[in-house]
Amino acid sequence: MAGQANFRQLQELDRRHYLHPFSDHRQIGERGTRVITHADGVYIYDAQGNKILDGMSGLWCINLGYGRQELIDAATRQLKTLPYYNSFFQCTHPPAIELAQRLAEVAPPGFTRVFYTNSGSEANDTIIRMVRRYWDIQGKPKKKTIISRRNAYHGSTVGGISLGGMPAQQAQGDLPIPGIAHIEQPYWFELGQGMHPDEFGLRIAGELEKKIRELGVDNVAAFIGEPVQGAGGVIIPPDTYWPEIQRICDEYGILLVADEVITGFGRLGEWFGSQYFEIEPDLIIFAKAVNSGYLPLGGVLVGERVAEALVEGGGEFYHGFTHSGNPVSCAVASAAIDIMRREGLVDRVRDDIAPYFSRLWQSLADHPLVGEARSAGMVGAIELVSDKARRSRFHPDKSVGEVCRDTSVAQGLVMRHVRDSMIVAPPLVITRAQLDELVDKARSALDITARKMAA
Ligand code: PXG
């Protein structure tokens, strides 16, 4: 009972004082909050004593699971040795250097340098400045426009929302900023039905070429995309898509930026999603799983041509943050990379656990509520439909995704909904037995949701 009283008190204090990210506070007030108190392995626990399988790895980040002693030790050691120092004014420190070296080892060939930020959003803002700086140094200052995609998510700063492709977010604050253009996303289920996925992939990628011509190649700096759009609903592009995007970027000489905040560090069974899709970007954005989400850290991996320009010809790049390369965040990231290498986690995902997950997840496709089940590596989505044969959607007022999300959590599984898609991205250390549990719970959430929808 004491626990319950404490829970109510926490909820009330939360309601009074805490402005949550991406939340409707009136709704929070009406429905109350879930108070997560602790976590272990792939499970989180709430203040009411519920044990819940974390099918979203926190928020796409706790890839190594909760409670990893090595990560805790790395943070503790570093806090005692040097909790903070900056990298401005010709200073540096071992944790930032040692992580930079490790990142160069695990990154695709040619990525030997890193710029640190505290988040994916800041890394996306950094990209806007970095690609424009690159073209300035090349003597082409008119090349400013960055082409992105509808329904992309690149963070929540002014730059991040501008690069992103979510109209409701952009409407708040008169965004995007000038110099950002958007093309269609490679979302076959929503936009490509009736067309072979390969043909659809080529057609949508072709929009990049059209947009470059429309804007004039002399004005275009870069194309940016998530290898798999995460927050947009796990949009896995058809096989033809990324090679065609690469061809167009190469042909027109514009920079290719991969936002790997979700796909980096093993999520797709390669160190980076660019390797999964066999593309060679000029810049890679990372955050989240770099240190398994234990502390804030993000950054930009800089490929050869941009690094050479910035280092050799650039002079000072007026950009950076107090906590760029924070020693504790970096020390934990080095420890996380060491664990991933020692445990062969990327190979485990590719050769073992992702194929197992894919088979199980696909088995949901026969459920009457499911129009499509898709996965790549350790991300999966299912599309909820009202009519399976026609693949038609529920009326938006029915909020079927939200109903299914709430049902799933009540069943003891965190699944996230994006409109009417249900998505999961479990920790990469999840066992086969825990994946069985995940898919069993997802299925029973679907069964209950179907009954609720029929009522
Ligand atoms: N790029 C991508 C591809 C992301 O997924 C960011 C940038 C921004 O990172 P920071 O660290 O600034 O949050 C993200 C973050 C969701 C959800 O609801 C996804 C993210 C963040 C919050 C919620 O799926 N992704």
Boltz pocket constraint, residues with backbone or C-beta under 6 A from the ligand:
constraints:
  - pocket:
      binder: B
      contacts: [[A, 59], [A, 118], [A, 119], [A, 120], [A, 121], [A, 122], [A, 124], [A, 153], [A, 154], [A, 155], [A, 156], [A, 226], [A, 230], [A, 231], [A, 259], [A, 260], [A, 261], [A, 262], [A, 287], [A, 288], [A, 298]]
      max_distance: 6.0
